[in-house]
């Protein structure tokens, strides 16, 4: 080994910013169970409204709730048809929707009592973005992003660990730049 092989650049290989580091796919069993349960709820509510003939206001309520459940079933079906991917620069779904830029992430919460999706984690970004909801996959309200739901815990944990490493690397680089600036003064 030469002295040049021991430089920090030689230790850390450069990654392609668009290279997919990890993928999270919805669990087939959870997807099936969620879609069937929600779809059956919608069908049963509509059936009760038509077959039992309750009072008009109850019939309208049951029809609206049944239609809402069927609409939600379709939203969940579409959302869980895609996967989540993490690259060096962004968290995105396979439909091309950028969920969060890694550079914008300020905080990540994976704690037991965090308000997060099942098997997932919560991110807080520097700037708010449009509110979105992809049932069973992820949601965004302002600066908060919840990732998880129908995906297996080991896949979302892997993505959250990659985000944590990238955030730690960013913090180290920031500290190093601050020390280099202080040393030049």
Secondary structure in CASP SS format (residue, H / E / C, confidence):
PFRMAT SS
TARGET T0000
AUTHOR 0000-0000-0000
METHOD secondary structure of the structure
MODEL  1
X C 1.00
X C 1.00
X H 1.00
X H 1.00
X H 1.00
X H 1.00
X C 1.00
X H 1.00
X H 1.00
X H 1.00
X H 1.00
X C 1.00
X C 1.00
X C 1.00
X C 1.00
X C 1.00
X C 1.00
X C 1.00
X C 1.00
X C 1.00
X C 1.00
X E 1.00
X E 1.00
X E 1.00
X C 1.00
X E 1.00
X C 1.00
X H 1.00
X H 1.00
X H 1.00
X H 1.00
X H 1.00
X H 1.00
X H 1.00
X H 1.00
X H 1.00
X H 1.00
X H 1.00
X H 1.00
X H 1.00
X H 1.00
X H 1.00
X H 1.00
X H 1.00
X H 1.00
X H 1.00
X H 1.00
X H 1.00
X H 1.00
X H 1.00
X H 1.00
X C 1.00
X C 1.00
X C 1.00
X C 1.00
X H 1.00
X H 1.00
X H 1.00
X H 1.00
X H 1.00
X H 1.00
X H 1.00
X H 1.00
X H 1.00
X H 1.00
X H 1.00
X H 1.00
X H 1.00
X H 1.00
X H 1.00
X H 1.00
X H 1.00
X H 1.00
X H 1.00
X H 1.00
X H 1.00
X H 1.00
X H 1.00
X H 1.00
X C 1.00
X C 1.00
X C 1.00
X C 1.00
X E 1.00
X E 1.00
X E 1.00
X C 1.00
X C 1.00
X C 1.00
X E 1.00
X E 1.00
X E 1.00
X E 1.00
X C 1.00
X C 1.00
X C 1.00
X C 1.00
X E 1.00
X E 1.00
X E 1.00
X E 1.00
X H 1.00
X H 1.00
X H 1.00
X E 1.00
X E 1.00
X E 1.00
X E 1.00
X E 1.00
X C 1.00
X C 1.00
X C 1.00
X C 1.00
X C 1.00
X C 1.00
X C 1.00
X C 1.00
X C 1.00
X C 1.00
X C 1.00
X E 1.00
X E 1.00
X E 1.00
X E 1.00
X E 1.00
X E 1.00
X E 1.00
X E 1.00
X E 1.00
X E 1.00
X E 1.00
X E 1.00
X E 1.00
X E 1.00
X C 1.00
X C 1.00
X C 1.00
X E 1.00
X E 1.00
X E 1.00
X E 1.00
X E 1.00
X E 1.00
X E 1.00
X E 1.00
X E 1.00
X E 1.00
X C 1.00
X C 1.00
X C 1.00
X E 1.00
X C 1.00
X H 1.00
X H 1.00
X H 1.00
X H 1.00
X H 1.00
X H 1.00
X H 1.00
X H 1.00
X H 1.00
X H 1.00
X H 1.00
X H 1.00
X H 1.00
X H 1.00
X H 1.00
X H 1.00
X H 1.00
X H 1.00
X H 1.00
X H 1.00
X H 1.00
X H 1.00
X H 1.00
X H 1.00
X H 1.00
X H 1.00
X H 1.00
X H 1.00
X H 1.00
X H 1.00
X H 1.00
X H 1.00
X C 1.00
END
